[in-house]
């Protein structure tokens, strides 16, 4: 099965929700995704203010999560994941509504 990474760039819905956003990711979102087929690990990062700043499409994002995935399983569960995210009504969204994401397949070098 092809291995890869699922890379998601996000921001908190507002600066006031940053702590709640980080708790949600750590305690709810990542554990939920790691319980789904095709997800094997996750690492989160915050933009380093002291480093060279990003350009292009990712310049507007402060956070990135990199998931280790099986590409075939990820494709099979896309609609299921989307439905699970939509079903989380009842609690205010702490993630902005315009994430950017991509899936990269591992290559032999």
N, CA, C and O atoms as a MOPAC input file, in Angstrom:
PM7 MOZYME 1SCF
protein

 N      0.85300 1    -1.17100 1     0.00000 1
 C      0.00000 1     0.00000 1     0.00000 1
 C      0.90200 1     1.23900 1     0.00000 1
 O      1.81900 1     1.32200 1     0.81700 1
 N      0.66400 1     2.19700 1    -0.89100 1
 C      1.52700 1     3.38600 1    -0.93000 1
 C      1.40400 1     4.22500 1     0.33500 1
 O      0.30500 1     4.51700 1     0.80700 1
 N      2.55000 1     4.59900 1     0.86700 1
 C      2.58900 1     5.45300 1     2.05400 1
 C      2.74200 1     6.90600 1     1.61900 1
 O      3.24300 1     7.19400 1     0.53200 1
 N      2.30800 1     7.80500 1     2.47600 1
 C      2.44100 1     9.21400 1     2.16200 1
 C      2.19100 1    10.07000 1     3.37300 1
 O      2.12500 1     9.58700 1     4.50300 1
 N      2.05200 1    11.35600 1     3.11500 1
 C      1.71200 1    12.30500 1     4.16900 1
 C      0.52800 1    13.14500 1     3.72100 1
 O      0.40400 1    13.50600 1     2.55000 1
 N     -0.32100 1    13.43900 1     4.65900 1
 C     -1.47700 1    14.31000 1     4.47200 1
 C     -1.12900 1    15.56400 1     5.25900 1
 O     -1.03000 1    15.51700 1     6.48600 1
 N     -0.94300 1    16.67800 1     4.57600 1
 C     -0.47500 1    17.91100 1     5.19100 1
 C     -1.61900 1    18.91400 1     5.21900 1
 O     -2.21000 1    19.22400 1     4.18500 1
 N     -1.92700 1    19.42000 1     6.41600 1
 C     -3.06200 1    20.33100 1     6.58600 1
 C     -2.58300 1    21.61900 1     7.26200 1
 O     -2.02400 1    21.59000 1     8.35800 1
 N     -2.81300 1    22.74400 1     6.58800 1
 C     -2.49600 1    24.07100 1     7.12700 1
 C     -3.77500 1    24.68500 1     7.66600 1
 O     -4.78500 1    24.74100 1     6.96400 1
 N     -3.73800 1    25.15200 1     8.92300 1
 C     -4.92600 1    25.75000 1     9.54400 1
 C     -4.53500 1    26.92200 1    10.43400 1
 O     -3.35900 1    27.19700 1    10.67300 1
 N     -5.56800 1    27.59600 1    10.91100 1
 C     -5.45500 1    28.66100 1    11.90500 1
 C     -6.60200 1    28.50800 1    12.89100 1
 O     -7.61600 1    27.88600 1    12.57500 1
 N     -6.44600 1    29.06900 1    14.07600 1
 C     -7.60400 1    29.15100 1    14.97000 1
 C     -8.65800 1    30.06700 1    14.33800 1
 O     -8.32800 1    30.94600 1    13.54300 1
 N     -9.90700 1    29.85600 1    14.69100 1
 C    -10.99200 1    30.68300 1    14.15100 1
 C    -10.80800 1    32.14500 1    14.54700 1
 O    -11.23300 1    33.03900 1    13.81600 1
 N    -10.18200 1    32.39900 1    15.69000 1
 C     -9.86400 1    33.76300 1    16.11300 1
 C     -8.69600 1    33.66600 1    17.10100 1
 O     -8.46200 1    32.60400 1    17.67700 1
 N     -7.97000 1    34.75300 1    17.29800 1
 C     -6.85400 1    34.72200 1    18.25700 1
 C     -7.30100 1    34.33900 1    19.67100 1
 O     -6.54800 1    33.69700 1    20.40400 1
 N     -8.50500 1    34.72400 1    20.05200 1
 C     -8.99900 1    34.40200 1    21.39700 1
 C     -9.22100 1    32.90700 1    21.59200 1
 O     -9.24200 1    32.42500 1    22.72400 1
 N     -9.38700 1    32.17400 1    20.49800 1
 C     -9.66300 1    30.73400 1    20.58500 1
 C     -8.41800 1    29.86700 1    20.40900 1
 O     -8.53400 1    28.64800 1    20.27900 1
 N     -7.23300 1    30.47100 1    20.40200 1
 C     -6.02200 1    29.70000 1    20.12200 1
 C     -5.77900 1    28.57400 1    21.12500 1
 O     -5.42900 1    27.46600 1    20.71800 1
 N     -5.95200 1    28.82300 1    22.41200 1
 C     -5.75700 1    27.75300 1    23.39900 1
 C     -6.76600 1    26.63200 1    23.19800 1
 O     -6.41300 1    25.45400 1    23.24600 1
 N     -8.01900 1    27.00000 1    22.97300 1
 C     -9.06700 1    25.99600 1    22.74400 1
 C     -8.79700 1    25.22000 1    21.45100 1
 O     -8.99700 1    24.00700 1    21.39700 1
 N     -8.34800 1    25.91700 1    20.42800 1
 C     -7.98000 1    25.30200 1    19.14600 1
 C     -6.89300 1    24.24000 1    19.37100 1
 O     -7.00700 1    23.12500 1    18.86400 1
 N     -5.85900 1    24.57600 1    20.11600 1
 C     -4.77600 1    23.62100 1    20.36900 1
 C     -5.24100 1    22.44500 1    21.21100 1
 O     -4.83200 1    21.31000 1    20.96600 1
 N     -6.09500 1    22.70100 1    22.20400 1
 C     -6.66200 1    21.59000 1    22.99800 1
 C     -7.50400 1    20.67900 1    22.12000 1
 O     -7.40200 1    19.45600 1    22.20900 1
 N     -8.34400 1    21.27900 1    21.26500 1
 C     -9.19600 1    20.49200 1    20.37600 1
 C     -8.34000 1    19.58900 1    19.48100 1
 O     -8.62000 1    18.39700 1    19.35500 1
 N     -7.32400 1    20.13900 1    18.87500 1
 C     -6.45900 1    19.32900 1    18.01900 1
 C     -5.83300 1    18.17700 1    18.79600 1
 O     -5.85600 1    17.03300 1    18.34100 1
 N     -5.27200 1    18.47600 1    19.96900 1
 C     -4.56000 1    17.46800 1    20.74800 1
 C     -5.47800 1    16.42000 1    21.36500 1
 O     -5.13200 1    15.23900 1    21.40900 1
 N     -6.65000 1    16.84500 1    21.84300 1
 C     -7.50500 1    15.93600 1    22.61000 1
 C     -8.64900 1    15.31600 1    21.81200 1
 O     -9.17500 1    14.27600 1    22.20700 1
 N     -9.04500 1    15.93300 1    20.69700 1
 C    -10.20300 1    15.43400 1    19.94400 1
 C     -9.83500 1    15.07700 1    18.50500 1
 O     -9.94900 1    13.92100 1    18.09600 1
 N     -9.40400 1    16.05700 1    17.75700 1
 C     -9.25200 1    15.88000 1    16.31500 1
 C     -8.20300 1    14.83400 1    15.93700 1
 O     -8.50000 1    13.90600 1    15.18400 1
 N     -6.99900 1    14.97400 1    16.44600 1
 C     -5.95500 1    14.00500 1    16.09400 1
 C     -6.29600 1    12.59900 1    16.58500 1
 O     -6.18400 1    11.65300 1    15.80500 1
 N     -6.70700 1    12.42000 1    17.84500 1
 C     -7.07600 1    11.05900 1    18.26000 1
 C     -8.20100 1    10.46800 1    17.40700 1
 O     -8.20300 1     9.27200 1    17.11700 1
 N     -9.15500 1    11.31300 1    17.00900 1
 C    -10.24700 1    10.83700 1    16.16300 1
 C     -9.71100 1    10.33500 1    14.81500 1
 O    -10.07500 1     9.25000 1    14.36300 1
 N     -8.85900 1    11.12000 1    14.18800 1
 C     -8.32500 1    10.70600 1    12.88800 1
 C     -7.41500 1     9.49100 1    13.01200 1
 O     -7.43200 1     8.62000 1    12.14300 1
 N     -6.62700 1     9.41800 1    14.06800 1
 C     -5.73800 1     8.26500 1    14.23400 1
 C     -6.51400 1     6.97600 1    14.49000 1
 O     -5.95600 1     5.88400 1    14.37700 1
 N     -7.77500 1     7.09100 1    14.82900 1
 C     -8.62700 1     5.92000 1    14.99400 1
 C     -9.26000 1     5.45400 1    13.69400 1
 O     -9.95500 1     4.43800 1    13.67600 1
 N     -9.03300 1     6.17100 1    12.62000 1
 C     -9.61300 1     5.83000 1    11.31500 1
 C     -8.61000 1     5.06400 1    10.46800 1
 O     -7.40000 1     5.23700 1    10.61600 1
 N     -9.12000 1     4.21300 1     9.57400 1
 C     -8.22300 1     3.46200 1     8.69500 1
 C     -7.34100 1     4.39400 1     7.86700 1
 O     -7.79300 1     5.42300 1     7.36500 1
 N     -6.09100 1     4.01400 1     7.74100 1
 C     -5.17300 1     4.75000 1     6.89100 1
 C     -4.31600 1     5.77500 1     7.60000 1
 O     -3.33100 1     6.23900 1     7.02500 1
 N     -4.65500 1     6.15300 1     8.84300 1
 C     -3.86700 1     7.13200 1     9.58800 1
 C     -2.95400 1     6.41700 1    10.58100 1
 O     -3.41000 1     5.57300 1    11.35200 1
 N     -1.66000 1     6.75700 1    10.56000 1
 C     -0.69300 1     6.04800 1    11.40600 1
 C      0.08200 1     6.94800 1    12.35500 1
 O      0.76200 1     6.44300 1    13.24800 1
 N      0.00500 1     8.23900 1    12.19500 1
 C      0.72900 1     9.13800 1    13.08000 1
 C      0.42700 1    10.57300 1    12.70900 1
 O     -0.05300 1    10.85600 1    11.61100 1
 N      0.71100 1    11.47700 1    13.62800 1
 C      0.46200 1    12.89600 1    13.38100 1
 C      1.48100 1    13.72100 1    14.14900 1
 O      1.85300 1    13.39700 1    15.27700 1
 N      1.91600 1    14.78600 1    13.51100 1
 C      2.81000 1    15.75100 1    14.14600 1
 C      2.28500 1    17.13900 1    13.82800 1
 O      1.88600 1    17.42300 1    12.69800 1
 N      2.28800 1    18.00700 1    14.84400 1
 C      1.81300 1    19.39400 1    14.64600 1
 C      2.96800 1    20.35400 1    14.82000 1
 O      3.89500 1    20.11800 1    15.59600 1
 N      2.88600 1    21.45700 1    14.06800 1
 C      3.91400 1    22.48000 1    14.11800 1
 C      3.26900 1    23.85800 1    14.08800 1
 O      2.20100 1    24.05200 1    13.50700 1
 N      3.94600 1    24.81400 1    14.73000 1
 C      3.52800 1    26.21500 1    14.70500 1
 C      4.60000 1    26.97400 1    13.93000 1
 O      5.78400 1    26.64900 1    14.01800 1
 N      4.18500 1    27.98000 1    13.17400 1
 C      5.10700 1    28.78900 1    12.39500 1
 C      6.15700 1    29.41700 1    13.31000 1
 O      5.82300 1    30.04100 1    14.31800 1
 N      7.41100 1    29.24700 1    12.95400 1
 C      8.51300 1    29.82000 1    13.72500 1
 C      8.68400 1    31.27500 1    13.31400 1
 O      9.06900 1    31.57100 1    12.18300 1
 N      8.39800 1    32.16700 1    14.23000 1
 C      8.47000 1    33.59800 1    13.90800 1
 C      9.89000 1    34.06600 1    13.64700 1
 O     10.09100 1    35.05600 1    12.94300 1
 N     10.87400 1    33.38000 1    14.19600 1
 C     12.26000 1    33.80900 1    14.03200 1
 C     12.88800 1    33.30200 1    12.73600 1
 O     13.99700 1    33.70600 1    12.38600 1
 N     12.19300 1    32.42600 1    12.02600 1
 C     12.74700 1    31.85100 1    10.79800 1
 C     12.24300 1    32.61600 1     9.57300 1
 O     11.40900 1    33.51500 1     9.67600 1
 N     12.76700 1    32.23800 1     8.43100 1
 C     12.30700 1    32.84500 1     7.17500 1
 C     10.80500 1    32.62000 1     7.04800 1
 O     10.32200 1    31.51500 1     7.29700 1
 N     10.08100 1    33.62900 1     6.67300 1
 C      8.63000 1    33.55000 1     6.57200 1
 C      8.19600 1    32.88200 1     5.27100 1
 O      8.86500 1    33.02600 1     4.24800 1
 N      7.08200 1    32.15100 1     5.30200 1
 C      6.61000 1    31.45800 1     4.10000 1
 C      6.06000 1    32.43800 1     3.06400 1
 O      5.72400 1    33.58000 1     3.37600 1
 N      5.98000 1    31.96500 1     1.84400 1
 C      5.38600 1    32.74700 1     0.75400 1
 C      4.34700 1    31.88200 1     0.06000 1
 O      4.28900 1    30.67200 1     0.27800 1
 N      3.54300 1    32.49300 1    -0.75900 1
 C      2.54900 1    31.75200 1    -1.52800 1
 C      1.32900 1    31.39300 1    -0.70500 1
 O      0.97800 1    32.07900 1     0.25500 1
 N      0.68800 1    30.29900 1    -1.10100 1
 C     -0.59600 1    29.90000 1    -0.52700 1
 C     -0.53500 1    29.62500 1     0.96900 1
 O     -1.53500 1    29.81200 1     1.66300 1
 N      0.60700 1    29.18700 1     1.48500 1
 C      0.67100 1    28.84600 1     2.91000 1
 C      1.03400 1    30.02300 1     3.79700 1
 O      1.07300 1    29.87800 1     5.01900 1
 N      1.29700 1    31.17500 1     3.21900 1
 C      1.74100 1    32.33600 1     3.99600 1
 C      0.71800 1    32.79400 1     5.03400 1
 O      1.08600 1    33.45100 1     6.00800 1
 N     -0.54500 1    32.46400 1     4.84500 1
 C     -1.58600 1    32.91600 1     5.76400 1
 C     -1.83600 1    31.96500 1     6.93200 1
 O     -2.72700 1    32.21400 1     7.74400 1
 N     -1.06900 1    30.88500 1     7.03000 1
 C     -1.34000 1    29.87600 1     8.05600 1
 C     -0.25400 1    29.84000 1     9.11700 1
 O      0.93500 1    29.94900 1     8.81700 1
 N     -0.68100 1    29.68600 1    10.35900 1
 C      0.25200 1    29.61900 1    11.48600 1
 C      0.53400 1    28.19400 1    11.94500 1
 O      1.52600 1    27.95200 1    12.63300 1
 N     -0.33100 1    27.24200 1    11.57000 1
 C     -0.18000 1    25.86300 1    12.02800 1
 C     -0.21000 1    24.89200 1    10.85700 1
 O     -0.88800 1    25.11500 1     9.85400 1
 N      0.55100 1    23.79900 1    11.01400 1
 C      0.50500 1    22.71200 1    10.04700 1
 C      0.50200 1    21.39500 1    10.82300 1
 O      1.20300 1    21.24200 1    11.82300 1
 N     -0.29500 1    20.46000 1    10.34200 1
 C     -0.31300 1    19.10500 1    10.89100 1
 C      0.06900 1    18.16700 1     9.76900 1
 O     -0.46300 1    18.25900 1     8.66200 1
 N      0.99800 1    17.25600 1    10.05600 1
 C      1.44500 1    16.28700 1     9.06200 1
 C      1.05400 1    14.91100 1     9.56900 1
 O      1.54300 1    14.44800 1    10.60000 1
 N      0.16200 1    14.26300 1     8.82500 1
 C     -0.30700 1    12.92700 1     9.16800 1
 C      0.41900 1    11.90300 1     8.30800 1
 O      0.58600 1    12.11300 1     7.10600 1
 N      0.85200 1    10.80100 1     8.90700 1
 C      1.40000 1     9.67000 1     8.15800 1
 C      0.21600 1     8.80600 1     7.75100 1
 O     -0.58000 1     8.39400 1     8.59500 1
 N      0.10100 1     8.53300 1     6.44600 1
 C     -1.09500 1     7.85700 1     5.94500 1
 C     -0.75900 1     6.77700 1     4.92700 1
 O      0.31700 1     6.76300 1     4.32900 1
 N     -1.71900 1     5.87300 1     4.75200 1
 C     -1.74200 1     4.94200 1     3.62600 1
 C     -2.62400 1     5.60800 1     2.58000 1
 O     -3.80500 1     5.84400 1     2.83600 1
 N     -2.08400 1     5.91200 1     1.42100 1
 C     -2.79400 1     6.66800 1     0.38900 1
 C     -4.11200 1     5.99900 1    -0.00300 1
 O     -5.13700 1     6.67500 1    -0.09100 1
 N     -4.10700 1     4.69500 1    -0.23800 1
 C     -5.32300 1     4.00700 1    -0.68700 1
 C     -6.43000 1     4.07700 1     0.36100 1
 O     -7.58700 1     4.32200 1     0.02100 1
 N     -6.08900 1     3.86600 1     1.62700 1
 C     -7.07900 1     3.93800 1     2.70400 1
 C     -7.60900 1     5.35600 1     2.86100 1
 O     -8.80100 1     5.55300 1     3.10000 1
 N     -6.74000 1     6.33400 1     2.72900 1
 C     -7.15100 1     7.72800 1     2.85000 1
 C     -8.20600 1     8.06800 1     1.80000 1
 O     -9.20000 1     8.72600 1     2.10800 1
 N     -7.99600 1     7.62900 1     0.57900 1
 C     -8.96000 1     7.89700 1    -0.49700 1
 C    -10.30200 1     7.23700 1    -0.20300 1
 O    -11.34800 1     7.82500 1    -0.47900 1
 N    -10.29100 1     6.03600 1     0.34800 1
 C    -11.52800 1     5.30700 1     0.63700 1
 C    -12.36300 1     5.97500 1     1.72600 1
 O    -13.58900 1     5.87200 1     1.71600 1
 N    -11.70600 1     6.66000 1     2.66700 1
 C    -12.43100 1     7.19800 1     3.81700 1
 C    -12.66600 1     8.70100 1     3.73200 1
 O    -13.07400 1     9.30900 1     4.72200 1
 N    -12.42200 1     9.31300 1     2.58400 1
 C    -12.56100 1    10.77300 1     2.44600 1
 C    -13.95200 1    11.25400 1     2.84300 1
 O    -14.07000 1    12.18000 1     3.64600 1
 N    -15.00300 1    10.65100 1     2.30400 1
 C    -16.36900 1    11.09000 1     2.62100 1
 C    -16.71800 1    10.82600 1     4.08200 1
 O    -17.41600 1    11.62300 1     4.70800 1
 N    -16.24000 1     9.72200 1     4.61900 1
 C    -16.50000 1     9.40200 1     6.02500 1
 C    -15.87200 1    10.45500 1     6.93200 1
 O    -16.49900 1    10.87900 1     7.90300 1
 N    -14.65200 1    10.88300 1     6.63600 1
 C    -13.98700 1    11.91300 1     7.43500 1
 C    -14.73900 1    13.23300 1     7.33900 1
 O    -14.93800 1    13.91700 1     8.34200 1
 N    -15.15400 1    13.58700 1     6.12500 1
 C    -15.88900 1    14.84500 1     5.93200 1
 C    -17.19600 1    14.82500 1     6.72000 1
 O    -17.57000 1    15.82900 1     7.32800 1
 N    -17.88900 1    13.69500 1     6.71300 1
 C    -19.15300 1    13.57400 1     7.44600 1
 C    -18.91600 1    13.69700 1     8.95300 1
 O    -19.71700 1    14.31100 1     9.65800 1
 N    -17.82100 1    13.11800 1     9.44800 1
 C    -17.51200 1    13.19300 1    10.87600 1
 C    -17.24200 1    14.63400 1    11.29600 1
 O    -17.66500 1    15.06000 1    12.37100 1
 N    -16.54900 1    15.37500 1    10.46200 1
 C    -16.26900 1    16.77800 1    10.77800 1
 C    -17.56800 1    17.57700 1    10.78400 1
 O    -17.78200 1    18.40500 1    11.66900 1
 N    -18.43800 1    17.33500 1     9.79800 1
 C    -19.72600 1    18.05100 1     9.74300 1
 C    -20.61000 1    17.69500 1    10.93500 1
 O    -21.39500 1    18.52500 1    11.39200 1
 N    -20.49000 1    16.47400 1    11.43900 1
 C    -21.34300 1    16.00700 1    12.54200 1
 C    -20.95800 1    16.63100 1    13.87500 1
 O    -21.68900 1    16.47500 1    14.85200 1
 N    -19.86100 1    17.31600 1    13.94100 1
 C    -19.40900 1    17.91600 1    15.18600 1
 C    -20.14200 1    19.19800 1    15.52900 1
 O    -19.58500 1    20.05900 1    16.20900 1
 N    -21.36500 1    19.34500 1    15.08100 1
 C    -22.11600 1    20.53900 1    15.45500 1
 C    -22.42400 1    20.46200 1    16.93800 1
 O    -22.33000 1    19.38900 1    17.53400 1
 N    -22.77800 1    21.54500 1    17.52300 1
 C    -23.04500 1    21.55900 1    18.94600 1
 C    -21.93100 1    22.22000 1    19.72000 1
 O    -22.15600 1    22.73800 1    20.81400 1
 N    -20.73200 1    22.20900 1    19.16800 1
 C    -19.65400 1    22.96500 1    19.80000 1
 C    -19.13100 1    23.95800 1    18.77600 1
 O    -19.06200 1    23.64200 1    17.58800 1
 N    -18.76700 1    25.14000 1    19.21500 1
 C    -18.31100 1    26.14400 1    18.25900 1
 C    -17.02900 1    25.69900 1    17.57500 1
 O    -16.17400 1    25.06200 1    18.19100 1
 N    -16.90400 1    26.03300 1    16.32200 1
 C    -15.70900 1    25.66000 1    15.58500 1
 C    -14.54400 1    26.51300 1    16.05400 1
 O    -14.64500 1    27.73900 1    16.11000 1
 N    -13.45300 1    25.87000 1    16.38700 1
 C    -12.25800 1    26.59100 1    16.81300 1
 C    -11.23200 1    26.66500 1    15.68400 1
 O    -10.19000 1    27.30800 1    15.81500 1
 N    -11.54700 1    25.99200 1    14.56600 1
 C    -10.65800 1    26.00000 1    13.40000 1
 C    -11.25300 1    26.92000 1    12.36000 1
 O    -12.46000 1    26.89600 1    12.12200 1
 N    -10.40900 1    27.73700 1    11.73400 1
 C    -10.92100 1    28.61600 1    10.68700 1
 C    -11.55600 1    27.77000 1     9.58200 1
 O    -11.30700 1    26.56700 1     9.49100 1
 N    -12.36300 1    28.39600 1     8.76100 1
 C    -13.12600 1    27.64200 1     7.75800 1
 C    -12.43200 1    27.55800 1     6.40400 1
 O    -13.08200 1    27.26100 1     5.40200 1
 N    -11.14000 1    27.81100 1     6.35100 1
 C    -10.45200 1    27.73100 1     5.06200 1
 C     -9.09900 1    27.04100 1     5.16800 1
 O     -8.07500 1    27.63700 1     4.83200 1
 N     -9.07800 1    25.78100 1     5.63400 1
 C     -7.79000 1    25.09000 1     5.67900 1
 C     -7.27500 1    24.80800 1     4.26400 1
 O     -8.05100 1    24.76900 1     3.30900 1
 N     -5.99000 1    24.61800 1     4.14200 1
 C     -5.35800 1    24.21200 1     2.89500 1
 C     -4.71700 1    22.86300 1     3.16200 1
 O     -4.07700 1    22.67600 1     4.19700 1
 N     -4.87900 1    21.92700 1     2.25100 1
 C     -4.30700 1    20.60600 1     2.48300 1
 C     -3.84900 1    19.96600 1     1.18100 1
 O     -4.25100 1    20.37300 1     0.09100 1
 N     -2.99900 1    18.95500 1     1.32200 1
 C     -2.50400 1    18.19400 1     0.17800 1
 C     -2.05200 1    16.83100 1     0.67400 1
 O     -1.67900 1    16.67500 1     1.83700 1
 N     -2.08900 1    15.85200 1    -0.21000 1
 C     -1.59200 1    14.51300 1     0.09000 1
 C     -0.41100 1    14.25500 1    -0.82700 1
 O     -0.51000 1    14.40600 1    -2.04400 1
 N      0.70800 1    13.86600 1    -0.23400 1
 C      1.90800 1    13.56500 1    -1.00000 1
 C      2.24200 1    12.08700 1    -0.83900 1
 O      2.24200 1    11.55100 1     0.27000 1
 N      2.52200 1    11.45000 1    -1.94600 1
 C      2.88600 1    10.03000 1    -1.96200 1
 C      4.38800 1     9.88300 1    -1.85600 1
 O      5.14100 1    10.60900 1    -2.50600 1
 N      4.82500 1     8.93600 1    -1.03100 1
 C      6.23400 1     8.68900 1    -0.86300 1
 C      6.83900 1     8.17000 1    -2.16500 1
 O      6.21900 1     7.37000 1    -2.86500 1
 N      8.02900 1     8.61800 1    -2.48200 1
 C      8.71500 1     8.14400 1    -3.68600 1
 C     10.03700 1     7.50200 1    -3.31300 1
 O     10.61000 1     7.79200 1    -2.26300 1
 N     10.51000 1     6.63700 1    -4.17500 1
 C     11.82800 1     6.03800 1    -3.98100 1
 C     12.86900 1     7.03100 1    -4.49200 1
 O     12.70900 1     7.62300 1    -5.55900 1
 N     13.93300 1     7.20300 1    -3.71700 1
 C     14.95800 1     8.13300 1    -4.18800 1
 C     16.21400 1     7.41200 1    -4.59700 1
 O     17.18000 1     8.04600 1    -5.02000 1

